[in-house]
Amino acid sequence: MVRQADRIRQAEYPAAVRFTCALDRRARRIILAGLVLLVGLRLWQTRGSDAPESLAEGTYDVQRVVDGDTLLLTCGARVRLMGVNTPETVKRGSAVEAFGPEATRFTRDFVAAGGDFVASNKVRLVLDHERIDRYGRFLAYVWVGDRMLNEELLRAGLARYEPHFYYGPSIKTRYRKAQDEARAARRGIWSEPKATGSGLQATASSGGNARSP
């Protein structure tokens, strides 16, 4: 009886129809698996991307110093020092540049212990006209106590001043003076024979949208 019923079902549903049904089931499984993967990927992105959409001025805890001019805050925000550029150390596809490790170490020491926030990894952020660069990093002046990290990196000869971005002229004057001091004393990057006035040019790695003040 069972075999007879099977033969009847096979007669009712030709081979082409059975093949189509099998394909439909397979397609549904593939679609379902794809949806599961997409949902999982979305959840992973949501959990892994906890950076805030905006950042106000104030005091923040630093989770990690990424390199000389970039900080990662405990709130998930990446902060890029406004108007200065330190030699590369972590840029993908680029070699570690001279004085890059020294700049990173300077920033790490500056953040870790200074001013009123001794050994607390706290910084105070002050913002200006341009607040986010093209990579989604927040642009800020980073203060520890009464000293500005951006300016001190220039004074130590571990960063170059970038005049072509949209921030206050009074800060640009401070930056220029700090860099001139470092260059005159041949500190850091200015101790190298090839260091010239070309260092004043804004670099593509700075990550901002160059605009006139």
Secondary structure as UniProt FT lines:
FT   HELIX           2..12
FT   HELIX           15..48
FT   STRAND          58..67
FT   TURN            68..69
FT   STRAND          70..73
FT   TURN            74..75
FT   STRAND          78..81
FT   TURN            82..83
FT   STRAND          84..85
FT   TURN            92..93
FT   TURN            98..99
FT   HELIX           100..112
FT   TURN            115..116
FT   TURN            118..119
FT   STRAND          122..126
FT   TURN            134..135
FT   STRAND          138..144
FT   TURN            145..146
FT   STRAND          147..148
FT   HELIX           149..155
FT   TURN            156..157
FT   STRAND          160..161
FT   TURN            163..164
FT   HELIX           169..184
FT   TURN            185..186
FT   HELIX           188..191
FT   TURN            193..194
FT   HELIX           197..200
FT   HELIX           204..206
//
